[in-house]
Amino acid sequence: MSVSPIATMFDRISPKYDALNHLLSLNIDKVWRRKAAKAVTKKQSKTILDLATGTADLAITLAKRNPQAHIIGMDMSEKMLEIGEEKVTKQKLDGQIELRLGNAAALPFEDDTFDAVSVAFGVRNFEDLDKGLSEIHRVLRPGGQAVILEFSMPEKFPVKQLYRFYFKRILPYVGKRISKDESAYDYLPTSVEHFPKPETFLQLLGEKGLKNSTKRPLSFGIATLYQAKKQ
């Protein structure tokens, strides 16, 4: 598998990734992941694919909420997965969580394999969003659910104005200073701005066969939790 520019970027920032995530979100990202994990485990799914798993934060949360589930975490950044492996081992979840290198646009699984597919803050990084969503639909079992947590841009005053200032000015500055990477934390606000708005994303899910989709804004719309099912 060829290494994409996005994977290379995440490889570079992997040593500081977790610390910066928690710092820049004031630890709210942990709350958001717990909400996503609750949505996934509500039906006690036995087989879960966590795409764009990164350093395995959501996979670990899923495992703790549902000890009977087998979870495969997949990411295209080898360095992020290495950190994830260390965390999984430290939590003694090796027997429950399996981490793999892979691309969401070409999943190495048969049709109708998983009860649930989750993605936390990674769907906007898919190199091909259409293919990625089609692959999620393909590997889900009939009745299986997709749970996607992603950043979004608030629309209401004054949160919209305050957040845009933070997102475009403060976050890139702090990110660059701590990570020592000149581009990664410019990429973050740009990728969020270019990601489809919640209503448009719901339509896209439906076009890919993921029906009964819902969206739930979190923290005044800073993030959105999407849920959909394969019929």
C-alpha positions, 0 to 999 in steps of 0.5 A, spaced: 500 500 500 502 506 497 503 511 503 498 517 502 500 525 504 495 525 509 498 518 512 505 521 512 502 528 515 499 523 521 506 519 522 509 526 523 505 529 528 503 522 532 508 523 538 504 529 540 497 527 537 493 525 543 496 531 548 494 536 542 487 533 541 486 533 549 489 540 550 486 544 544 479 541 545 479 542 553 478 534 553 471 535 550 474 530 545 473 525 550 466 526 552 464 526 544 468 519 543 464 516 549 457 519 546 459 515 540 461 509 543 455 509 547 451 509 540 455 504 537 454 499 543 447 500 545 445 494 541 451 490 544 454 489 537 459 483 537 463 485 531 466 492 530 470 496 525 473 502 527 476 506 521 481 512 522 482 509 529 488 513 529 491 511 536 485 507 538 482 512 543 475 510 540 476 502 539 479 502 547 472 506 549 468 501 545 472 495 548 471 497 555 463 499 554 462 492 550 467 487 553 464 481 549 465 485 542 471 483 537 474 490 535 478 491 529 481 498 528 484 500 522 488 506 520 493 508 514 498 511 519 503 506 521 506 511 526 499 512 529 497 505 530 504 503 533 502 508 539 495 505 539 498 498 540 502 501 546 495 503 549 491 497 547 497 493 551 497 497 557 490 497 557 490 489 557 485 489 551 490 485 546 485 479 546 479 484 544 482 489 539 486 488 533 489 494 529 491 494 522 494 498 517 489 499 511 485 504 507 477 505 508 477 506 500 479 498 499 477 494 506 480 487 506 473 484 508 468 480 505 461 483 504 456 483 511 462 482 516 460 487 521 455 489 526 457 496 526 462 501 523 465 507 527 469 513 525 471 518 530 474 525 526 477 521 520 471 521 515 473 527 512 480 524 511 478 519 507 482 520 500 475 518 497 469 519 501 464 516 496 468 510 496 469 510 503 462 510 505 460 505 499 465 500 503 462 502 510 455 500 507 458 493 503 462 490 510 456 492 514 451 486 515 444 488 514 441 491 520 448 494 522 449 501 524 454 506 522 456 511 527 460 517 525 463 523 529 466 529 525 467 536 526 462 541 524 462 548 523 457 552 528 452 556 525 449 560 531 451 567 533 456 568 537 459 561 537 460 561 530 464 567 530 468 565 536 469 558 534 472 560 527 477 565 530 479 559 535 479 554 529 483 559 524 488 563 529 489 560 536 488 552 534 493 552 528 498 557 532 498 552 538 498 546 534 504 548 530 508 550 536 507 544 540 507 539 534 513 543 530 509 541 524 508 547 519 502 544 515 498 539 519 494 544 524 493 548 518 490 542 514 485 541 520 481 547 519 481 547 512 479 539 512 473 541 516 471 547 512 471 543 506 467 537 509 460 537 507 455 540 512 451 536 516 444 535 512 448 534 505 452 529 509 446 525 511 444 525 504 450 522 502 449 517 507 443 515 504 445 515 497 450 510 499 445 505 502 445 507 509 438 509 511 434 512 517 440 517 518 440 522 524 445 527 526 446 530 533 450 536 534 454 536 540 457 542 544 453 547 540 455 544 533 462 544 534 462 536 532 456 532 529 454 525 531 451 521 525 448 514 525 445 510 519 443 503 518 444 498 512 437 495 510 
